[in-house]
């Protein structure tokens, strides 16, 4: 009788241990991202909204997104796929610890990459996290009214070179304040920033409307240094409005 009880207890303990180990394993969300003609889309960004994990599609449009065990909360989350020039798509997924397959089909964005409406201009560009500055190709004049909006995710050390687990995560355009600031003007780490000509950088984040105080080329960048181990990019829309001068009025 005692031997049977002992064997049963050991078996039960082993089952509990196995269940605990199994529950601690990561899960994977995988699938393909294609256009409306079912053609693969490379470099599309797929991520869990608000939690950080993200992945880029390969040349076949395939992605594999690993969700760490610490992020598996038995709840429903929003999985997002986006790519510059296409409309983003979303799907609900449950983080239960079991692998999930989720495909996306992205329609073309009807807003062209460069349009002119009256005296306003809208440009959509990609700002890479792997180089100091991206030249937008927009020349600002003093007094121009500019609105910059940004989406997407970037990672400061995808190769695990941060040295601090708190910093090894995907971040949005607002960046992170729990990392040493690269610039002395209060711009958070990995945040989207801008500068006009050679003037000092300024914080943009997810959205900023401002009036240009000087003439110069508009540059956008990600607040980090060095850049070699970074990953991801921000999808940025720039709208500019200026008063027409005499030549534009034909006088």
N, C-alpha and C positions, 0 to 999 in steps of 0.2 A: 504493500500500500504506500509506504513512504517512498519507495523507489519509483513508483508510477508518478506520484506527485512531483518528485524531484525532476524526472524526465520531462513532465508536462511544463513545469516552470521554466526549465532551460529552453525548451522549444518556444514557449511564449516570449521569453526574453530575447531570443534570437530573432523572432518575427518583429518585435518592437524595434530592435536595433536596425534590422533591415529596412523597415518602414521609415525610420528616422533618417537613415543615410539616403534612402531614395528621395525623401522629401527635400533634401538639401541640394539635390542636383539641379543644374541649370536646365533651361528649356530653350528650344530653338524655333523661331518663326522664319519660314522660308517661302519663296515663291518667285514669280516673274513679274516684271513691269514692262508693259508693251503700249504701243500707240493704238489708235482706232483701227489700224490695218493689221493689228497683231504683230507688228514689227518690234523687235526688242529695243528697249531704251536703256542705254548705258549711262552711268554716273547719276542715276536717279537716287534721291535721298529717301530712305525708308526709316521711320523712327516711331517710337511710342511717345505720344504727345505728353509732355510734362514730366517725364521720368528720366530722359537722358539717353538710353541705349539707341543706337542708330547704325545703319549700314548703307553702303553704296552698291548699286547694281553693277554687274560686270558687262562685258561686251555682248553677252547673250541675254541681258536683261534680268539675270538671276541675282537674288540676294539671299543672305543668310544672317539673320539677326539673333544673336545669343542674348538671352535674358538671364542675368546672374540669379542664383538662388535667393539672394537677399531681396530681389525685386519681385519675386513670385508671391503675390498677396491674395490669391484666390478671388480676384476682382476683375471686372470688365474694364478694358482700357481702349483708347482710340489709337489705331495704327494708321499712320499717315505716309503717303508717297507723294513726292513732288519733284519737279524738274523744271528748270527755267525754260519758258516757251510753251509749257503745258499747264493745264489746270490740275491742281492737286486733288487727290482722292483719298477717302478715309474708309476704315472698316473697324468694326468692334471686334476685339479679341479678348478671350478670357485667359488670364495668367494662372493656370492651374497646375503647371509643372509638366504638362504633356506637350509634345511638339505640335506645331500648327502650320498649316500651309495656307497662304493667302496671296492670291494674284491681284494685280491692279492693271487697269487699262486707262491711260491718261489721254483725254482729248486735247487738241491744240488749244492754246489760249487765244481767244479772238482779239486780244489787245496786241497790236504789233509791237515789236521791240523798240521802235522809234516812231513816234507820231507827233504831229503838230496840230494843236487845236487853238485857233485864234493866235494869241501871242504866248501860248503856253506850250511847254514841251514835256514829254514823258519818256524816260529811258529806263530800260530794265537790263541790269547787268549782274554778273556773278563776281563776288568779291572773295577771292581765295584766301584761306588762312595760312597758306604756305609761302607768301611773299609779303614784304613790308607794306607796299602801297599798290593799289590798282588805280590807274588813270582812267577816269570815267569818259573822257573825250568831251566833257562839257566845260565850256569857258564861261565863268560867271562874271557879270559886271556889277559894280557897286549898286546896291539897291534892289537887285534881283530877289524875288521871294521864292524860296526853295523848300520843298517838302520831301524828305527821304523816309521811306518805309522799308523794313527789312524782315525777312523770315529765314528759317534754316538753322542748321546746327554746325558747330565746329568743335574740334577736340584738340587740347593743347599737347597731348603726348600719347598718341595712339600706340606707340611702341613701348609704353610702360616706363618712360624715362623721367617722369615727373618727380619721383622720389617721395611722393606723398599720395596715398590712395584718395584723399579728399579731392585732389585736383585732377584725377584721372576720370573725367566724365565729359559727356557732350554738353555744350552750352549754347544758349540762344544769343541773339544780338545784344542783350543787356549785360552779358558776361558774368563774372563772378567777383565778389568783393572779399573772398576768403583766401586770396592769393596776393603776394607782393605786387604792388602797382608798378608797371613799367615806366609810366610817365608821372611827373610830379603834379599834373593838373587834375588828378582824381578820376581818371578814366578806369573803369574796372577791367580786370584781366580778361582777355579774349572778347571784349566788347567791340561792336562796330564803331569806328571813329572816322572822322573826316578832317581834311585841311584844305585851305584855299591857297594855292601857290606854295610858298615856303613859310607861311604863317603857322602858328602853333596848332597842334591837333586839338580837336574838340569831340566830346562824347555825342554819339548819335543814338545808339541803342536800337530799339524796335521802331521808333518813329521820332522825327524831329522836324519842326518847321522853323526856319530862320531867315533872316535878311542878310544878304552878303554885304559885308562892310568894306570889302576891297575887291579889286579886279583880280582874277587869276583862275587857273585851271583847278577843277574840283577833283580831289583824290579821296579814295576810301581805303580803309585798312582794318586789320584785326590787331588788337593791342596785345602783342606778345613779342618775345625775342629770346632764343632763336626760333626759326620757323620750320626747320627741316623735319621735325617729328609731328607737325600739325596735320590735321585732316579736316575735310569738309569745307563748305563755303556758304556765304550768305547770299540769298536772292534779294536783290535791292532794286526798288523802283524809285526813280528820281523825277520829280515834277518841278518845273521852273516857270515862273511868270515874271515878265518884265514889261515895262511900259514901252510901247513902240516909239522909236526916235523919228526924226524928221525924214530920214531916208526910207524907213519902212512905211511911212504914210505917203510917200511919193512926192514930197515937197522939198 
